[in-house]
Amino acid sequence: MSQSRFHHVFLAQRTPLLRTLQRMVNNPSTAEDLLQETYLRVTRALGERTVEHLEPFVFQTARNLALDHLRARRIQSRTLLDDVPQEVVHNVVAPQSSAEDAAHAEQMLERLNLRLQALSPRQQQIFILSRLHGHSYQDIAKRLDVSLSTVQKELKLIMAICVGVAERLGGD
């Protein structure tokens, strides 16, 4: 099975795959992440062996990843709360941030805000729709009448800017 055939099948089944993942994990952003992981896992599997029935294999891989995610989340929430008596959980005092922490956070938000305001209007829309409203990449592409690739590239650039601001401020 060639990678180009898989790429064609994946693109053709992307929307139903994403819908399935969103129903399973109930989080658009997590579903997008799982969809990307599905692509990577199937690509890796095709490099190692031949897959007779590609479409069911892709869907099963996506479902397995979603189930793994849900299982890990359930275990994590149980581990965090089941190991500690409820009265201890309710009596834990939230850590108070120091004035220095607050000033650092405010400075980071100011710098981040300046950098995000410098983005083009389309980039700002993409960022807001994706990171603040949780829309899928495909939904954003449709809304803004751009390609899926454009949304992905713009978000990658925007996130690199955000990371750069955090790293520069952390180095101060």
C-alpha positions as YAML, in Angstrom:
chain: A
units: angstrom
residues:
- id: 1
  name: MET
  ca: [0.00, 0.00, 0.00]
- id: 2
  name: SER
  ca: [1.55, 3.28, -1.08]
- id: 3
  name: GLN
  ca: [1.72, 6.38, 1.07]
- id: 4
  name: SER
  ca: [-0.07, 8.36, -1.64]
- id: 5
  name: ARG
  ca: [-3.02, 5.94, -1.54]
- id: 6
  name: PHE
  ca: [-3.16, 6.28, 2.25]
- id: 7
  name: HIS
  ca: [-2.94, 10.07, 1.98]
- id: 8
  name: HIS
  ca: [-5.88, 10.03, -0.44]
- id: 9
  name: VAL
  ca: [-7.95, 7.75, 1.84]
- id: 10
  name: PHE
  ca: [-7.07, 9.82, 4.90]
- id: 11
  name: LEU
  ca: [-8.11, 13.09, 3.27]
- id: 12
  name: ALA
  ca: [-11.34, 11.54, 2.01]
- id: 13
  name: GLN
  ca: [-12.19, 10.18, 5.48]
- id: 14
  name: ARG
  ca: [-10.87, 13.09, 7.54]
- id: 15
  name: THR
  ca: [-14.27, 14.62, 8.38]
- id: 16
  name: PRO
  ca: [-15.98, 11.37, 9.46]
- id: 17
  name: LEU
  ca: [-12.84, 10.42, 11.41]
- id: 18
  name: LEU
  ca: [-12.78, 13.77, 13.18]
- id: 19
  name: ARG
  ca: [-16.51, 13.55, 13.99]
- id: 20
  name: THR
  ca: [-16.02, 10.07, 15.45]
- id: 21
  name: LEU
  ca: [-13.12, 11.26, 17.59]
- id: 22
  name: GLN
  ca: [-15.02, 14.36, 18.74]
- id: 23
  name: ARG
  ca: [-17.98, 12.21, 19.81]
- id: 24
  name: MET
  ca: [-15.67, 9.89, 21.71]
- id: 25
  name: VAL
  ca: [-13.51, 12.45, 23.56]
- id: 26
  name: ASN
  ca: [-15.95, 15.37, 23.62]
- id: 27
  name: ASN
  ca: [-13.18, 17.89, 22.96]
- id: 28
  name: PRO
  ca: [-12.48, 19.37, 19.50]
- id: 29
  name: SER
  ca: [-8.84, 20.17, 20.23]
- id: 30
  name: THR
  ca: [-8.09, 16.70, 21.61]
- id: 31
  name: ALA
  ca: [-9.89, 15.17, 18.62]
- id: 32
  name: GLU
  ca: [-7.63, 17.15, 16.24]
- id: 33
  name: ASP
  ca: [-4.56, 15.93, 18.16]
- id: 34
  name: LEU
  ca: [-5.79, 12.33, 18.00]
- id: 35
  name: LEU
  ca: [-6.47, 12.69, 14.28]
- id: 36
  name: GLN
  ca: [-2.89, 13.82, 13.70]
- id: 37
  name: GLU
  ca: [-1.60, 10.95, 15.84]
- id: 38
  name: THR
  ca: [-3.75, 8.57, 13.78]
- id: 39
  name: TYR
  ca: [-2.09, 9.81, 10.61]
- id: 40
  name: LEU
  ca: [1.37, 9.31, 12.10]
- id: 41
  name: ARG
  ca: [0.59, 5.85, 13.48]
- id: 42
  name: VAL
  ca: [-0.90, 4.58, 10.23]
- id: 43
  name: THR
  ca: [2.01, 6.04, 8.24]
- id: 44
  name: ARG
  ca: [4.43, 4.22, 10.55]
- id: 45
  name: ALA
  ca: [2.44, 0.97, 10.29]
- id: 46
  name: LEU
  ca: [2.41, 1.14, 6.49]
- id: 47
  name: GLY
  ca: [6.18, 1.48, 6.55]
- id: 48
  name: GLU
  ca: [6.41, -1.76, 8.52]
- id: 49
  name: ARG
  ca: [3.77, -3.96, 6.91]
- id: 50
  name: THR
  ca: [1.08, -4.25, 4.26]
- id: 51
  name: VAL
  ca: [-2.47, -3.36, 5.25]
- id: 52
  name: GLU
  ca: [-5.16, -5.09, 3.20]
- id: 53
  name: HIS
  ca: [-8.20, -3.01, 4.25]
- id: 54
  name: LEU
  ca: [-6.89, 0.48, 4.76]
- id: 55
  name: GLU
  ca: [-10.06, 2.41, 5.63]
- id: 56
  name: PRO
  ca: [-11.18, 0.14, 8.51]
- id: 57
  name: PHE
  ca: [-7.58, 0.06, 9.73]
- id: 58
  name: VAL
  ca: [-7.47, 3.87, 9.87]
- id: 59
  name: PHE
  ca: [-10.78, 4.07, 11.77]
- id: 60
  name: GLN
  ca: [-9.75, 1.34, 14.20]
- id: 61
  name: THR
  ca: [-6.44, 3.08, 14.84]
- id: 62
  name: ALA
  ca: [-8.28, 6.35, 15.58]
- id: 63
  name: ARG
  ca: [-10.77, 4.59, 17.89]
- id: 64
  name: ASN
  ca: [-7.96, 2.83, 19.74]
- id: 65
  name: LEU
  ca: [-6.12, 6.12, 20.26]
- id: 66
  name: ALA
  ca: [-9.31, 7.76, 21.56]
- id: 67
  name: LEU
  ca: [-9.96, 4.84, 23.93]
- id: 68
  name: ASP
  ca: [-6.35, 5.01, 25.16]
- id: 69
  name: HIS
  ca: [-6.77, 8.73, 25.78]
- id: 70
  name: LEU
  ca: [-10.04, 8.24, 27.69]
- id: 71
  name: ARG
  ca: [-8.56, 5.39, 29.71]
- id: 72
  name: ALA
  ca: [-5.51, 7.47, 30.64]
- id: 73
  name: ARG
  ca: [-7.71, 10.42, 31.61]
- id: 74
  name: ARG
  ca: [-9.93, 8.19, 33.75]
- id: 75
  name: ILE
  ca: [-6.93, 6.61, 35.47]
- id: 76
  name: GLN
  ca: [-5.36, 10.00, 36.07]
- id: 77
  name: SER
  ca: [-8.50, 11.46, 37.62]
- id: 78
  name: ARG
  ca: [-8.99, 8.36, 39.78]
- id: 79
  name: THR
  ca: [-5.37, 8.34, 40.88]
- id: 80
  name: LEU
  ca: [-5.43, 11.99, 41.80]
- id: 81
  name: LEU
  ca: [-8.61, 11.84, 43.84]
- id: 82
  name: ASP
  ca: [-8.90, 8.25, 45.06]
- id: 83
  name: ASP
  ca: [-5.51, 8.25, 46.74]
- id: 84
  name: VAL
  ca: [-6.38, 11.22, 48.93]
- id: 85
  name: PRO
  ca: [-9.29, 11.34, 51.44]
- id: 86
  name: GLN
  ca: [-11.97, 13.88, 50.46]
- id: 87
  name: GLU
  ca: [-11.52, 15.95, 53.63]
- id: 88
  name: VAL
  ca: [-7.85, 16.43, 52.74]
- id: 89
  name: VAL
  ca: [-8.72, 17.49, 49.19]
- id: 90
  name: HIS
  ca: [-11.21, 20.08, 50.46]
- id: 91
  name: ASN
  ca: [-8.78, 21.45, 53.06]
- id: 92
  name: VAL
  ca: [-5.87, 22.01, 50.68]
- id: 93
  name: VAL
  ca: [-5.07, 25.69, 50.42]
- id: 94
  name: ALA
  ca: [-4.41, 27.00, 46.96]
- id: 95
  name: PRO
  ca: [-0.86, 28.27, 46.64]
- id: 96
  name: GLN
  ca: [-0.64, 32.03, 46.66]
- id: 97
  name: SER
  ca: [1.48, 33.62, 44.05]
- id: 98
  name: SER
  ca: [4.07, 36.12, 45.06]
- id: 99
  name: ALA
  ca: [4.10, 39.68, 43.82]
- id: 100
  name: GLU
  ca: [7.05, 38.68, 41.64]
- id: 101
  name: ASP
  ca: [5.03, 35.82, 40.07]
- id: 102
  name: ALA
  ca: [2.12, 38.17, 39.42]
- id: 103
  name: ALA
  ca: [4.39, 40.79, 37.83]
- id: 104
  name: HIS
  ca: [6.05, 38.11, 35.68]
- id: 105
  name: ALA
  ca: [2.65, 36.82, 34.52]
- id: 106
  name: GLU
  ca: [1.42, 40.33, 33.77]
- id: 107
  name: GLN
  ca: [4.57, 41.11, 31.80]
- id: 108
  name: MET
  ca: [4.19, 37.91, 29.80]
- id: 109
  name: LEU
  ca: [0.54, 38.69, 29.01]
- id: 110
  name: GLU
  ca: [1.45, 42.22, 27.90]
- id: 111
  name: ARG
  ca: [4.21, 40.96, 25.58]
- id: 112
  name: LEU
  ca: [2.02, 38.18, 24.24]
- id: 113
  name: ASN
  ca: [-0.82, 40.62, 23.64]
- id: 114
  name: LEU
  ca: [1.50, 42.97, 21.72]
- id: 115
  name: ARG
  ca: [2.76, 40.13, 19.53]
- id: 116
  name: LEU
  ca: [-0.75, 38.81, 18.87]
- id: 117
  name: GLN
  ca: [-2.00, 42.30, 17.96]
- id: 118
  name: ALA
  ca: [0.78, 42.47, 15.37]
- id: 119
  name: LEU
  ca: [-0.67, 39.43, 13.58]
- id: 120
  name: SER
  ca: [-2.76, 39.87, 10.46]
- id: 121
  name: PRO
  ca: [-6.55, 39.95, 11.01]
- id: 122
  name: ARG
  ca: [-6.81, 36.45, 9.49]
- id: 123
  name: GLN
  ca: [-4.12, 35.09, 11.82]
- id: 124
  name: GLN
  ca: [-5.90, 36.66, 14.78]
- id: 125
  name: GLN
  ca: [-9.17, 35.03, 13.73]
- id: 126
  name: ILE
  ca: [-7.49, 31.66, 13.33]
- id: 127
  name: PHE
  ca: [-5.92, 31.94, 16.79]
- id: 128
  name: ILE
  ca: [-9.18, 32.99, 18.46]
- id: 129
  name: LEU
  ca: [-11.29, 30.34, 16.73]
- id: 130
  name: SER
  ca: [-8.80, 27.56, 17.46]
- id: 131
  name: ARG
  ca: [-7.39, 28.32, 20.89]
- id: 132
  name: LEU
  ca: [-10.19, 30.30, 22.53]
- id: 133
  name: HIS
  ca: [-13.28, 28.75, 20.96]
- id: 134
  name: GLY
  ca: [-11.96, 25.23, 20.29]
- id: 135
  name: HIS
  ca: [-13.00, 25.05, 16.63]
- id: 136
  name: SER
  ca: [-11.49, 22.34, 14.46]
- id: 137
  name: TYR
  ca: [-8.96, 23.22, 11.80]
- id: 138
  name: GLN
  ca: [-11.40, 22.17, 9.10]
- id: 139
  name: ASP
  ca: [-14.17, 24.35, 10.55]
- id: 140
  name: ILE
  ca: [-11.81, 27.33, 10.64]
- id: 141
  name: ALA
  ca: [-10.74, 26.69, 7.04]
- id: 142
  name: LYS
  ca: [-14.40, 26.67, 5.92]
- id: 143
  name: ARG
  ca: [-15.30, 29.77, 7.93]
- id: 144
  name: LEU
  ca: [-12.37, 31.79, 6.61]
- id: 145
  name: ASP
  ca: [-12.44, 30.27, 3.11]
- id: 146
  name: VAL
  ca: [-8.82, 29.13, 3.27]
- id: 147
  name: SER
  ca: [-7.18, 25.74, 2.90]
- id: 148
  name: LEU
  ca: [-6.69, 23.37, 5.80]
- id: 149
  name: SER
  ca: [-2.96, 23.63, 5.19]
- id: 150
  name: THR
  ca: [-3.13, 27.41, 5.60]
- id: 151
  name: VAL
  ca: [-4.85, 27.05, 8.98]
- id: 152
  name: GLN
  ca: [-2.25, 24.53, 10.13]
- id: 153
  name: LYS
  ca: [0.69, 26.65, 8.94]
- id: 154
  name: GLU
  ca: [-0.70, 29.85, 10.48]
- id: 155
  name: LEU
  ca: [-1.34, 28.16, 13.82]
- id: 156
  name: LYS
  ca: [2.14, 26.68, 13.82]
- id: 157
  name: LEU
  ca: [3.57, 30.16, 13.25]
- id: 158
  name: ILE
  ca: [1.34, 31.73, 15.93]
- id: 159
  name: MET
  ca: [2.22, 29.08, 18.49]
- id: 160
  name: ALA
  ca: [5.92, 29.55, 17.71]
- id: 161
  name: ILE
  ca: [5.46, 33.26, 18.43]
- id: 162
  name: CYS
  ca: [3.76, 32.44, 21.76]
- id: 163
  name: VAL
  ca: [6.53, 30.02, 22.73]
- id: 164
  name: GLY
  ca: [9.14, 32.59, 21.72]
- id: 165
  name: VAL
  ca: [7.56, 35.22, 23.99]
- id: 166
  name: ALA
  ca: [7.52, 32.77, 26.90]
- id: 167
  name: GLU
  ca: [11.11, 31.69, 26.31]
- id: 168
  name: ARG
  ca: [12.41, 35.25, 26.01]
- id: 169
  name: LEU
  ca: [10.59, 36.29, 29.16]
- id: 170
  name: GLY
  ca: [11.82, 33.20, 30.97]
- id: 171
  name: GLY
  ca: [15.38, 34.12, 30.01]
- id: 172
  name: ASP
  ca: [15.08, 37.67, 31.38]
...
